[in-house]
Amino acid sequence: MQPVAVEARFLHYVCLCPNFIELVDASTFGSKMPRAEWEFIGNIKIPVPPLPQQRAIADYLDRETARIDALIAAKERLLALLAEKRRALITRAVTRGLDPNAPMKDSGIPWLGEIPAHWTAIRINHVVTLRRSRVQSDEERKPYIGLEHIESWTGRLVSDLSSADEAAVSATRESDSLSSTFEPGDVLFGKLRPYLAKAWVAEFAGRCTTEALVMQPVAVEARFLRYVFLCPDFIDLVDASTFGSKMPRADWDFIGNIKIPLPPATEQRAIVEHITEETARLDALRAATERSIALLKERRAALISAAVTGQIDVPACAASTADREAVP
């Protein structure tokens, strides 16, 4: 749109009003790629104050949204740091153990490096059994897990799918004949786009996408194995093995032959408890930061809406802001 009788920045803010966006969104057509038509948008009535006031409102919103955006950016940097710290904590625990004074040895495995001298390194296919079963007719009511339900880098479900009676849990789920089955305690690992780091320990029996490898641990603690799968160096190794440009996948023959660290069983459990406790603190801080970002975004949207619809006196607000900035 080329503004001809309105300040461009003012029009920009009008188009960012939640009520305007909701109105346009409600007019869209097409289920997969919903679009709005110009014939509808062009006929929407918008507030148009005198041009000097439009400029004053745009100037005010430029300043205030810049402050809010700076706060949001700082909190998003904190989220990135928390995610990095979480991954480093997991990597350190599953590859070095909890005793900083433990004697170390070279594992002979490039992605792993040194490990405690009393640990072993073993191929994944020596400590798990790969489940290859498909869904039978009597299992069709079991809950379905797609890769979209597993949160990247944390191994958590992003929605509650524990009820076997839940219907239509995923709009993108595969047909029953193509679904794999899993049992409680199995470890699911996403072989499609492995750089997303999708690994989950099953808490119930169900069905899942065939894009997830389903492993039954037989000589390793399931939660320890999940944390190994969430190590960045492990993910990088698997990702480098993928084939297919549009839908890169890893192969079980490659993954199953990767050597991983294997502490004694009691130490595996201690490591899992340590990681669980420490990541819970990080996750609580992450959740609080995400809530803060959401509130800031809501404030930004509300501020824009109030300013362009005349619900606040922008000249008075601007003067108040200037007074605050003048205070030493």
C-alpha positions as CSV (number, residue, x, y, z in Angstrom):
1,M,0.0,0.0,0.0
2,Q,1.2,3.5,-0.9
3,P,-0.1,6.0,1.7
4,V,-1.6,9.0,0.1
5,A,-3.6,10.6,2.8
6,V,-2.2,9.1,6.0
7,E,1.2,9.0,7.8
8,A,2.9,5.7,6.8
9,R,4.1,5.0,10.3
10,F,0.7,5.6,11.8
11,L,-0.9,3.3,9.3
12,H,1.7,0.7,10.1
13,Y,0.7,0.8,13.8
14,V,-3.0,0.6,12.9
15,C,-2.3,-2.6,11.0
16,L,-0.6,-4.0,14.1
17,C,-3.6,-3.5,16.4
18,P,-4.9,-6.9,17.7
19,N,-8.5,-6.0,16.8
20,F,-7.5,-5.1,13.2
21,I,-5.5,-8.4,12.9
22,E,-8.4,-10.5,14.3
23,L,-10.8,-8.8,11.9
24,V,-8.6,-9.5,8.9
25,D,-7.8,-13.0,10.1
26,A,-11.5,-13.9,10.4
27,S,-12.0,-13.0,6.7
28,T,-9.4,-15.4,5.4
29,F,-10.1,-18.3,3.1
30,G,-8.1,-21.6,2.5
31,S,-7.4,-24.2,5.2
32,K,-3.7,-24.9,4.6
33,M,-2.6,-21.4,3.5
34,P,-5.3,-18.9,4.7
35,R,-5.2,-15.6,2.9
36,A,-7.1,-12.3,3.1
37,E,-8.4,-10.4,0.1
38,W,-7.7,-6.8,-0.7
39,E,-11.4,-6.2,-1.4
40,F,-12.1,-6.9,2.3
41,I,-9.0,-5.2,3.8
42,G,-9.4,-2.1,1.6
43,N,-13.0,-1.6,2.9
44,I,-12.1,-1.7,6.6
45,K,-12.6,1.7,8.3
46,I,-9.7,2.9,10.4
47,P,-9.3,5.9,12.7
48,V,-7.7,8.9,11.0
49,P,-6.8,11.8,13.3
50,P,-5.3,15.0,11.8
51,L,-1.9,14.5,10.2
52,P,0.1,16.3,13.0
53,Q,-1.5,14.1,15.6
54,Q,-0.8,11.0,13.4
55,R,2.9,12.0,13.4
56,A,2.9,12.6,17.2
57,I,1.3,9.2,17.8
58,A,3.8,7.5,15.5
59,D,6.7,9.3,17.2
60,Y,5.4,8.3,20.7
61,L,4.9,4.7,19.6
62,D,8.4,4.5,18.0
63,R,9.9,5.5,21.3
64,E,7.8,3.4,23.6
65,T,7.9,0.2,21.4
66,A,11.6,0.6,21.1
67,R,12.0,0.5,24.9
68,I,9.7,-2.6,25.1
69,D,11.5,-4.3,22.2
70,A,14.9,-3.7,24.0
71,L,13.5,-5.4,27.1
72,I,12.1,-8.3,25.0
73,A,15.5,-8.7,23.2
74,A,17.3,-8.8,26.5
75,K,15.0,-11.5,27.9
76,E,15.3,-13.5,24.7
77,R,19.1,-13.4,25.1
78,L,18.6,-14.8,28.6
79,L,16.5,-17.6,27.1
80,A,19.3,-18.4,24.7
81,L,21.8,-18.4,27.6
82,L,19.6,-20.7,29.7
83,A,19.2,-23.1,26.8
84,E,23.0,-23.2,26.3
85,K,23.6,-23.7,30.0
86,R,21.1,-26.5,30.0
87,R,22.8,-28.3,27.2
88,A,26.2,-27.8,28.7
89,L,25.0,-29.2,32.0
90,I,23.6,-32.3,30.4
91,T,26.7,-32.9,28.3
92,R,29.1,-32.4,31.2
93,A,27.1,-34.9,33.4
94,V,26.6,-37.7,30.9
95,T,30.2,-37.5,29.5
96,R,32.3,-36.6,32.5
97,G,30.2,-37.7,35.5
98,L,29.5,-35.9,38.7
99,D,33.0,-36.4,40.4
100,P,35.3,-33.6,39.1
101,N,38.3,-35.5,40.6
102,A,37.6,-38.9,38.9
103,P,40.5,-40.2,36.8
104,M,39.9,-39.8,33.1
105,K,40.8,-41.8,30.0
106,D,40.6,-41.2,26.3
107,S,37.4,-42.9,25.0
108,G,38.8,-43.2,21.5
109,I,35.5,-41.7,20.2
110,P,35.9,-38.3,18.5
111,W,32.4,-37.0,19.6
112,L,32.9,-38.1,23.2
113,G,36.5,-37.4,24.1
114,E,37.6,-38.2,27.6
115,I,35.4,-40.2,30.0
116,P,35.9,-41.4,33.6
117,A,38.4,-44.2,33.7
118,H,35.9,-46.7,35.2
119,W,33.2,-46.1,32.5
120,T,32.9,-48.0,29.2
121,A,31.9,-46.9,25.8
122,I,29.5,-49.1,24.0
123,R,27.4,-49.2,20.8
124,I,23.8,-48.1,21.1
125,N,22.6,-51.3,19.5
126,H,24.3,-53.3,22.3
127,V,22.2,-51.7,25.0
128,V,18.8,-51.3,23.3
129,T,16.4,-53.3,21.2
130,L,14.8,-51.5,18.3
131,R,11.0,-52.0,18.2
132,R,9.7,-52.5,14.7
133,S,6.1,-53.4,15.5
134,R,3.2,-51.6,13.7
135,V,-0.2,-50.8,15.2
136,Q,-2.8,-53.6,15.2
137,S,-6.5,-53.1,15.0
138,D,-7.0,-53.4,18.7
139,E,-4.4,-50.7,19.4
140,E,-6.1,-48.0,17.3
141,R,-7.4,-46.1,20.3
142,K,-4.0,-45.7,21.9
143,P,-2.7,-42.1,22.1
144,Y,-0.6,-41.0,19.1
145,I,2.8,-39.1,19.4
146,G,4.2,-37.2,16.5
147,L,7.5,-35.4,16.5
148,E,5.6,-32.2,16.8
149,H,4.6,-33.3,20.3
150,I,8.1,-33.6,21.6
151,E,9.9,-30.4,22.6
152,S,13.3,-29.9,21.1
153,W,16.3,-30.2,23.4
154,T,14.3,-31.0,26.6
155,G,12.6,-34.3,25.9
156,R,9.3,-33.2,27.2
157,L,5.8,-33.6,25.7
158,V,4.3,-30.2,24.6
159,S,0.8,-31.4,25.3
160,D,-0.9,-34.0,27.5
161,L,-1.6,-37.1,25.5
162,S,-1.7,-39.6,28.3
163,S,-5.3,-40.5,27.9
164,A,-6.0,-43.5,25.7
165,D,-9.5,-42.2,25.0
166,E,-8.3,-38.9,23.5
167,A,-9.5,-38.5,19.9
168,A,-7.8,-36.7,17.1
169,V,-4.8,-35.7,19.1
170,S,-2.9,-34.6,16.0
171,A,-4.1,-33.1,12.8
172,T,-1.0,-34.4,11.0
173,R,-1.0,-37.9,12.5
174,E,-0.2,-40.9,10.2
175,S,-2.7,-43.6,9.3
176,D,-2.9,-46.4,11.9
177,S,-1.2,-48.9,9.5
178,L,1.9,-46.7,9.4
179,S,2.2,-46.0,13.1
180,S,4.7,-47.6,15.3
181,T,4.0,-48.8,18.8
182,F,5.8,-48.1,22.0
183,E,5.7,-49.2,25.6
184,P,6.3,-47.4,28.9
185,G,10.1,-46.9,29.4
186,D,10.9,-46.9,25.7
187,V,13.0,-44.1,24.3
188,L,11.8,-42.4,21.2
189,F,14.4,-40.5,19.0
190,G,13.4,-38.4,16.0
191,K,15.4,-39.6,13.0
192,L,13.7,-36.9,10.7
193,R,15.6,-33.6,11.0
194,P,17.7,-34.9,13.9
195,Y,19.2,-31.4,14.4
196,L,15.9,-30.7,16.2
197,A,17.0,-33.0,19.0
198,K,13.7,-34.8,19.7
199,A,14.1,-37.5,22.4
200,W,11.5,-38.7,24.8
201,V,11.1,-41.4,27.4
202,A,7.6,-43.0,27.1
203,E,5.5,-42.7,30.1
204,F,2.6,-44.8,28.7
205,A,1.9,-47.2,25.9
206,G,0.9,-45.7,22.6
207,R,1.5,-45.2,18.9
208,C,4.0,-42.9,17.2
209,T,5.2,-41.6,13.9
210,T,7.5,-43.9,12.0
211,E,9.9,-40.9,11.9
212,A,10.8,-41.8,15.4
213,L,13.1,-44.7,16.3
214,V,11.6,-46.7,19.2
215,M,14.2,-48.2,21.4
216,Q,13.7,-50.6,24.3
217,P,16.6,-50.1,26.8
218,V,17.9,-53.5,27.9
219,A,21.3,-52.5,29.5
220,V,21.0,-48.8,30.1
221,E,18.8,-46.4,32.1
222,A,16.2,-45.0,29.8
223,R,16.4,-41.5,31.1
224,F,20.2,-41.5,31.0
225,L,20.0,-42.6,27.3
226,R,17.6,-39.8,26.6
227,Y,20.1,-37.3,28.0
228,V,22.9,-38.8,25.9
229,F,20.6,-38.2,22.9
230,L,20.3,-34.5,23.9
231,C,24.0,-33.8,23.9
232,P,24.8,-31.3,21.1
233,D,27.9,-33.3,19.9
234,F,25.7,-36.4,19.6
235,I,23.1,-34.5,17.6
236,D,25.7,-33.0,15.4
237,L,27.1,-36.5,14.7
238,V,23.7,-37.9,13.8
239,D,22.8,-34.9,11.7
240,A,25.9,-35.1,9.7
241,S,24.9,-38.7,8.6
242,T,21.5,-37.7,7.2
243,F,20.4,-38.3,3.6
244,G,17.7,-36.4,1.7
245,S,17.9,-32.6,1.1
246,K,14.3,-31.6,1.8
247,M,13.5,-34.2,4.5
248,P,16.8,-35.2,6.0
249,R,16.7,-38.5,7.9
250,A,19.2,-40.5,9.9
251,D,19.5,-44.2,9.5
252,W,19.3,-46.8,12.3
253,D,22.3,-48.6,11.0
254,F,24.3,-45.5,11.6
255,I,22.7,-44.5,14.9
256,G,22.8,-48.0,16.3
257,N,26.6,-48.2,15.8
258,I,27.4,-45.0,17.6
259,K,29.3,-45.6,20.7
260,I,28.0,-43.8,23.8
261,P,29.3,-43.5,27.4
262,L,28.1,-46.2,29.9
263,P,28.6,-45.6,33.6
264,P,27.6,-48.2,36.2
265,A,23.9,-48.4,36.7
266,T,23.9,-46.7,40.1
267,E,25.9,-43.8,38.6
268,Q,23.5,-43.5,35.7
269,R,20.7,-43.0,38.1
270,A,22.6,-40.5,40.2
271,I,23.4,-38.5,37.0
272,V,19.8,-38.5,35.9
273,E,18.7,-37.3,39.4
274,H,21.3,-34.5,39.2
275,I,20.3,-33.4,35.8
276,T,16.6,-33.5,36.6
277,E,17.2,-31.3,39.7
278,E,19.4,-28.8,38.0
279,T,17.4,-28.5,34.8
280,A,14.2,-28.0,36.9
281,R,15.7,-24.8,38.2
282,L,16.7,-23.6,34.7
283,D,13.3,-24.5,33.4
284,A,11.6,-22.6,36.1
285,L,13.6,-19.5,35.2
286,R,12.9,-20.1,31.5
287,A,9.2,-20.3,32.2
288,A,9.2,-17.1,34.2
289,T,11.2,-15.3,31.5
290,E,8.8,-16.6,28.8
291,R,5.8,-15.3,30.8
292,S,7.6,-11.9,31.1
293,I,8.1,-11.8,27.4
294,A,4.5,-12.6,26.7
295,L,3.4,-9.8,29.1
296,L,5.7,-7.4,27.4
297,K,4.3,-8.3,24.0
298,E,0.8,-7.9,25.3
299,R,1.7,-4.5,26.7
300,R,3.2,-3.5,23.3
301,A,0.0,-4.5,21.5
302,A,-2.2,-2.8,24.0
303,L,-0.2,0.4,23.9
304,I,-0.4,0.5,20.1
305,S,-4.1,-0.1,20.1
306,A,-4.8,2.5,22.8
307,A,-2.6,5.1,21.0
308,V,-4.0,4.8,17.5
309,T,-7.6,4.6,18.7
310,G,-7.4,7.7,20.9
311,Q,-7.8,5.9,24.2
312,I,-4.7,7.7,25.6
313,D,-3.6,11.3,25.3
314,V,-0.4,10.9,23.4
315,P,0.9,14.5,23.8
316,A,0.4,14.2,27.6
317,C,2.1,10.8,27.6
318,A,5.0,12.1,25.6
319,A,5.4,15.0,28.0
320,S,5.3,12.7,31.0
321,T,7.9,10.5,29.4
322,A,10.2,13.5,28.7
323,D,9.8,14.6,32.3
324,R,10.9,11.2,33.6
325,E,13.9,11.2,31.3
326,A,14.9,14.7,32.5
327,V,15.1,13.6,36.2
328,P,18.8,13.1,37.1
